[in-house]
Amino acid sequence: MKKLLFLLFTAVLVLAACSSKDVSEEKPTADVEVNKEGFPIVDEEIKLTLMAPGAGMAEWKDMPTLQDYAEKTNINFKYITPPMSDFQTKLNLAFASGDIPDIIYAAGTSNLTAGMEVDYGKQGELVPLEDLIAEYAPNIQKILDENPEIKKSITTVDGHIYSLPAINIHPTSGWYLGPMWYNGKWLDALGVEELPKTTDELYDLLVRFKTEDPNGNGKADEIPLVDVKESYIRPWMLGAFGLKEWGIDEVDGKVRYTPITDNYKEYLTFMNKLYEEELLDPESFSQSGEQVAAKGQANRLGLFQSYFSYFTTGGTEEEAMNNPMYYPLTSSVSDKTVIPRSPGIQRGTFSITSNNKNPEASIRWVDYFYSKEGREYLNDGPEGYLWEEGEKGKRKYLEVPEGFDNREDYRGTLTPAYAIAAPTVTDRIEGVELTEFDKFIEAETKAKIDPYAEVPIPLLYLTSEEQATVNTIEVDLKSYVEQMEAKFITGVEPLSNWDKYVKTIEDMNIEQYVQVYQDAYDRWKDS
């Protein structure tokens, strides 16, 4: 056994040495002087490695935005861009082997979690950024100075910043996820002039969708309400019962676990009623987004969730302007109109690792994308591909080349800021004239989301001990609650067993779980 262990240990050391050698060969051997203003960032070319999830539209090395920016900055990259589905596995392997790239880009909190930031920061594998920001990143520093809530939401429990956020200040930044939409053709067919504002009114309308043939084909094929794996309409429906999140939320400084509240029981009761009366699509627990879109394009859906309604129904933006956005509801247990709101930032979008020998140049490289000029550059790419300057400085979009279905598909080949949370600020592009559809979306958002949306709970960091407690409880807890939600709504489990369900969750140490988040929230509030 001793001989085997010795051989194994030797093999690990050899592999580690080989791994370290591979990494170092991609890096410069010494730091270079960094210009604090303007371009290039460095006079002497440097090469770094960057790992990010790839959207599959184009190889990053071939993207004009990154090619042009490399020329501006004198910084070139070896890009490691596994598909999104494989990214977390590849990132975990990189950390485990020590062969981590210089920069981790657009990982997002689902891949570079808050717990990973804390742990790898404590271990020295992620570099603290706050001093680098203060000296080399004036755009980021200005944002943090003017927005203390952002600063404390990206500062870990040890007082360091290990990753930069994606910041959204677009007029639709309050969207928790894509809204729900009504089928405007059906509303017209039924003569509906005012949208439901209570759960009772919604129920009555869904019954009319089912029984009055609003699609006019003489068949009883209408689906009043639809979902994808019972997860996309949930946030909007929970709001009717006074809940901002399916899990942990905060009300007046007190943290709670919503799936054991009486309000959640009322939500389940309402959803079970819709299911039993076939007002909720029975395939909502299993179908894919593509299946829902097929039903939408066949004009079979009355109320559905989508980023824009035409993503589900097909057709043009002009036709989609006849599909009004869902109005938040109240119910017998909640007379306050509330829905969840996005905090407007996503963490984990840019980190510098301990393997990086040029952290100063790296933070300057990303800082540009937090300026107005830089964020527009990252979004639309350099002039001459997607756009050109028109009259009076207004941006004129060019025709999409052959081979692309739409402008977004083409844009995804020009810039990495496509389908990922890139480290930048998202806002309107200045000088672009708003379309009628843009105006419609912003008006609906201003009327139906902004006045009622509340962040369920601020972005929090847990200590290593707290994270270990959560990890111990959370996997089984979430799995159980998810299974029971489906059973309660479909009637497989009668709601008469509610007390038994609550007792099971209490026995899973839910009190300790909630206390962890209460302590973290109190720290955030007091920081």
N, C-alpha and C positions, 0 to 999 in steps of 0.2 A: 504493500500500500504506500509506503514512504517513497519507494522508487517511482511509482505511478504519479504520485502527487508532485514529486520533483520534476518529472518529465513534463507534466501538464503546466506547472508554473513556468518552466523554461520556455515552453511553446508560447504561452501567453505573452511573456516578455519579448520574444522574438517578433510575434505578430504586432505588438504595440510599437516596437521600434520601427518595423516596416511601415506601419500606419503613420507614425510621426514623420518618417522620412518622406512619405508621399505628400503629406500636407505641406511640409516645409518647402518642397520643391515648387509649390504653386505660389510661394510668398516671396516678397523682397527680403533681402538679408538685413536691411537696416531701415530705420525711419528716414523720411524725407521731409524737407521743409514745406509747411503748408501755408499757402496764401490765405489770409483771413478774409479778403474781399475779392469779388470778381472772379473771372475765369482766366487761365486754368486754375484749378484748385492746387495742383502741384506742378512745378516746372519740369520735374523729372518723372516720366511715366512710371506708374505703379500698377501692379496686377493683384487683384483680390479674388476670393471665391465668395459666391453668394448662392444661398439655397432658398428656394421659394416654390410654392405650389404652382404647377403649370396648368393653364386652362386649355392647352392643346390647340390653340388657334395658329400659333407659329412658334418657332424656336426663338428664345429670347435674344440670342446672338444676332439674329436676322432682323430684329425690330428696329425700324428707323429711329425711333425715339432714343433707344439705348445706344445705338451707333453714334447718333449725333451728340448725345450727352457725353459719351466717352471722348469724343474729339474736343468738346468744350472744356472738360475737366482734366483730361490727361489721366483718367483712371479707367482701367479696363478690367473686365471681370471674366472669370470662368463661371458660367451659370449652371447650377444643378437644380433642375426643375422637374422633379417627378410628378406624375399626375396627382391631382387633388386627393384621389382615393388612396394613394400610397404615401402621401406626404408625411403624415404623422409617424408611420412606421419607419420611414427613412430618417426622419429627424431624431426619433428615439434611438435608432441604431448609431447615428452619428455621435450623439452624446455618450452612448454606452462605450463606443470604441475610442473616444477622444479625438476622432477624425472629424471635428466639427468645422464648418466653413467659417470664414471671417465674419460674414454677415448672415443673419437669418431675417428674411424679408417676407412680409405679408403672411406670416404664419396664422395670425388671429388667435383668439383665446381658445378655440377648439383644438388647436395643435400645440401652441405654446401657452399652456394654462397659467393662471395666476400662481398655482402651486409650483409649477416648474420654474417660473421666474424667481420665486423665493428660494427654492432649493438650489438651482444652478447659480444664482447670484451669490448665495451663501458659500457655495463650494468654489467660487471664483471663476466659473466657466462662462458666466455672463459679466460683462464689464459695466460698472456703474456709469451712467451717462450724464448725471447732473452737472459735474464740473466741465465735462467736454461741451455740454450745451451752453453753459455760461460763457465759455471762451470762444467757441467756434460756431455756434448755431444761433445767430441773433433772431432769426424768424421764429424758431421754436421757443426761445427764451421769451420773446414778446408775447406769444400766445399763453405761456404759463404764467407770466406776470399779470396779464389781463384777465385770466380765467383760473382763479385759485382752485375751483372745483375740479378742473381738469388735472391740475398739478397733483392734488391729493388723491385723485383717482388712479394715477399711474405711479404713485410713490409707495413702495412696499413697506412692510412693517419694520424693516431695518433702516428706513429713511432714504433708501436709494431708488433711483429710476433705472430699471433694466430693459425697458422696451418703450418704444414710442407708439402713440395712438394714431389711428385713422380718425379724423375729426370731420363730422358732417354738419354743415351749417346751411345746407340747401333748404328751400322752403318746405320740402317733404321730409326733413330730417327727423321729425317727430314720429314717423311711421315705425311702429314696433316690428312689423313685417308688412308685406303687401296687404292692402285693405280688402274688405269684402265689398262686393258690387251687386246691385240688382240688375236684372235683365229689363232694360228700358222698354223693349218691345212688348213684354208681358204686362208691364205697368200701364202702358198705353192701351193695350187690348182690354184691360180690366177697368180702365178709367180711374186708376189710382193717382190722386193728386198730391197726397201727403204721405211721406214715408213713416213706417212704424217707429214709435219712440218708447214703447213698453214691450215687455215679453208677450203680453196678451195680444197686443196689436200685431206683433210679428206672427204669432200663432194663427191669427185670423187670416192674415195675408197668405201664409204658406198653405193653409187649407184651400184658399181660392186658387192658388197656383196649381194645386193638385186636381181640383174638381171642375174648373171652369175652362179647360182647354185653351190657355192663353197663347200657346204656339199655333193654334188654329189648324192643326192637321187632322182633327177628328179622332185622334187616338189618346188614350190615357197614358201617355209616355212621359209626362212632365216629372221632373225631379225638383221639388221645391227648394231643398237645401242639400249641399254636397260638401264633402271634405276629402282630404288625402290623408289616410292613416290617422284620422282623428287628431290632428295636431295644428292645422292651420287656421281653423275657425275658432278653436278653443280660446285664445286670448281675447278675441272680440266678444264672444259669448259670456265669458267669465265676468267681464266688466259689468254686465247687466245685473250681476249678483254681488257687486261691490268688491270684486277681487281683481287685483292687478297682475297676478302671476299664478301659474300653476306650480306651486312650490313655495319658496320664501318670498314674502313681500313685507313692506313696512308701512305702518299707519300711525301717524303722530308719534314717531320715535319708538314704537313697539314692533318688534319682529314677530311674525307668526308663520306657521306652516299651513297654507290655505287648504290642502286636501283633507283636513280633518275639521274644518269649520262647518257650522250649520249652513252658511251661505253656499258652500260647495255642495252640500247635500241637496240644496234647492236647485242648483245648476244641474246636477245629475237627474233629479226628478223631472225637470223641464226637458232635458235632452232625451230621457227615456220616453217621455210622452211623444216627442217628435218621431222617435224611432218606431215606437209601437204603432203609430198612425201612418207610417210610411211617408212622413214629411221630410225625414232625414234619409238620404240615400243609404240603403243597407250595406253598400260596398265601401262606405266611408272609412272602414277600419282596415282595408286591405288594398285599395286601388292606388295606382300611380297617378302622377300629374298628367301623364300623357293620356291616360284613360279618361280623366276628367275633361281634358281639353277636347277629346273626341266627342264627348257628350255636349260640351258647350258649343262646338261648331255645328252640331246637329240641332241647335236651338232647343235643348231639353233641360236647361238649367235656369232656375229662378233666382237663387242667391248663392254666391260662390266667392272664394278668396282667390286673388291674383294680384300681381304687382300692378299691372294695368289690365282692365277688363278684356281688352282684345287679345291678350295673351291666351285667354281661355276660349273666348267666343270666336276668335278670328275676325276678319274684317279690317276696316280702316280706323284711324284715329278719329275721324269725323263721326263714324258710326258709334264708336265707343263713348263719345260725348253724350249719347242718349242713355248711358248706363250710369245711374247715380250711385255715389258711394253710400254705403251703409251708415245709418245714423245710430250712434251709441244708444243703448236701451237702459231703461230702469226696470225694476221688478217689485214684487210685493215685499222683498226683503232688503231692497236698496233703492232709495229714492234719489240718490246722488248719481248723476251721470258721470261715469269714469271709464276710461280704457287705458291700457298700458302704453307708455311712451318710451321710445328708445332714448338712452342717455346721450346719444349723439356722438359717442366715441367708442372705438373698439381697440382694445389693448393688443399687445403682442405683434405689432406690425413691423418693427425694426429693432433688432438687437445686435450688438457687437460682441463677439466672443473673445475669449482669452487668447485664441490663436492669431488674432488680428494684430499685426505689427504697425498698422497705420490707423488707429482709432480716430485721430484728429481729422485726417482726410476723409474718413468714412462718415463722420457726423456732419462735416461740411457738405459732403456729396448729397446727403438726404435733406439737409436743411433747406435747400433751394425749393423743394417741393412743398414746403409750408409757406412760401410766399405766394402772392397772387399770380405773378408771372409764372412761377414754377409749377403751381398746381394746374394752371391752364395748359402749360406745356406737357405735363405728364398725362393729362386727360385726353388731349386731342392730338398730341404729337407735334413735330415741327411743321412749319408752313410748307404747303406744296403737296401734301398727301391727302389729308381729310379736309383741309380748309385753305383759304387764302384771304389776305386782307382786302376788303372791299372798299366802298366809298365811305368817307368820313370815319375810317378806322374800324368799321364794323366787320365782323368775321363772316365770311361767305363760305358756306360748305359746298364742296365740289361733288360732282357726280360719283357715285360708287362704281368702281371698276367692275367689269364683267367677272362672273364667277362668285360674286357675293350676293347673298339674299337681301342684305340690308346694311345700313351704315354701321351698326354695332358689330356685326361680324367682321367687317373690314377694319374697324377701329381695333379689334382684338388682335390683329396682326401687326399693328403699328406701335402699340404701347403695352407695358405689363399691367397697367391700371384697368384691368378688365376681368370681371368675375372674381376678384379677390379684394381683400381689405388692404389697399396700398397705403403706405405711410405718407399721408398728404391731407389737405383740407378739401372737402367736396363742397362746391357751391356752384351757382350759375356761372357760365362762361360770359364774361363781359363782352358786350358788342354783338351778342347773338339775339336777334329779334325773337320774342316769344311767339310761338304758334298759338292758334286758338285752343289746341289741345293742352298745351302747357298752362294757359290761363285757366282752363277748366279744372285741371288737376289741382292747381294751387288754390283756386276758389273753394273747391270741395274740401281740401285739407284744412283751410282756414276756418271753414264753417263747421266741420264735423269731427275733426281730430284735435286741432290745437287747443280749443277751449276746455277740453275734457281729459286730455292725456296727462298721466302722471307716471314718472319713473317708478317702477315697482320697488326697487332698492338700489342705492348707489353701487357703483363698482367697488368692491371691497377686496382687500388682501387678507389672507389668513396667515397666522404663524405656522411653522412646520408642524407643531403639535396639534393645532386646530385642524390643519389640513388632513393630518393622519386620522383624526377623529371623524371628520366628514367622509373620508375615503372608506372608512370601516363601515359606516352606516349607509351611505348614499346609494351604492349600486343595488343592493337588495331592496331598499326603500323605494327607489324610483321604479324598479321593475314591478314590485308588488302594486303600487298605486296605479301604474299604467294598465296592468292587467285588470285590476278591479274596476277602473273607470269604464273599460270596454264592457265588462260583465254587467255592471250596474246599468249602463245605457241600453244595452241590448236585452236586458231582463234575464240573462243567464244567472245572475246573482240578484235576488230581490233586495230592494232597499230596506226591507225589514231587518236585514243583517247589518245595517249601518253601524250599530254599536259594537258589534263583533269586529268589524273592519277597523274602527277607530282604536279599539283595544289592541289589535295586532300591531298597528303602527306605534302606539305608545310603548309596546314591549320591544320595539326596534330602537329604543333610546332616542325617540324624537325630541324629548325635552332637552337632552344634551346637544342634539343637532341644532335646535333653534337657539340655544344659549351661545353656541359658537358664533352664529351670525349676529346675535344681539351684541356680543362683545366686540365683534369686528365693526359693526355699525356705530357703536358708541365711540370707538377709536377714530373712525372716519369723521364723525360729527365733531369731535373735540379737537381734531388735528388742525 
